[in-house]
Amino acid sequence: MCGQDNRVKDRAEAAAGRASQGTQQGMLALISNTLRQLLRGVGERLKKTPQSEAAPSKQERGVERLPDNSSVAASEKEQRQRSPAGSANDLRISFRIVGTPPSPQIITVTANRPVTISRLEYLLPDDRCIVSQEYSLEGVSVELPISHQCVDEVYNAPRPTGDTYESSLKFRVTTFEGERTRTYTFSAQITVTVAGGTVYRKVSGSKYFVSEA
């Protein structure tokens, strides 16, 4: 009886051992499957994360494509400030003769930005200079005095035979702005006016002579 009991006990223990071993293997298999799923999920997330970080959103792409208008405006403003003379074609200047002898006559020079008047020349109709005067007058509105002595010199200057324009003359005004020098020429007429019994030569021109450089 004792021998039989021992064999039964041994079988029971062996069966219990096999059951325990089977349970442990099942648990290990379950844990292994769970770890593999977790690692697979982590790997997929790691693959997706750099792509999402590297690719900007639609909103971000839209912002990147927008130009910085404020910077462009500021840059243009700075360029204008660095180049006060502007472009070669945006200077507008006009000349007008005002006054009646015996009051002084002047040439008013009006520009859309400050210029310096350096010379006024008195010319014959064929552009020969008879006399000139040097100046250094600056501003957007400048007054150039007309010298009646210079007008008399032009009037009395020899002219080609048969010249019918003995009462005509031209003025040539030299200006400079920044490093650019310009000359403007316009025609006028010498007429006669009487005031207080005295005869004066009066210079008349078109009401306005407007030029764009």
Beta strands, then each sheet from edge to edge (+ up, - down):
strand 1: 92-98
strand 2: 106-123
strand 3: 129-145
strand 4: 168-177
strand 5: 180-195
strand 6: 198-205
strand 7: 209-212
sheet 1: 3+ 2- 1+ 7-
sheet 2: 3+ 2- 4+ 5- 6+
end
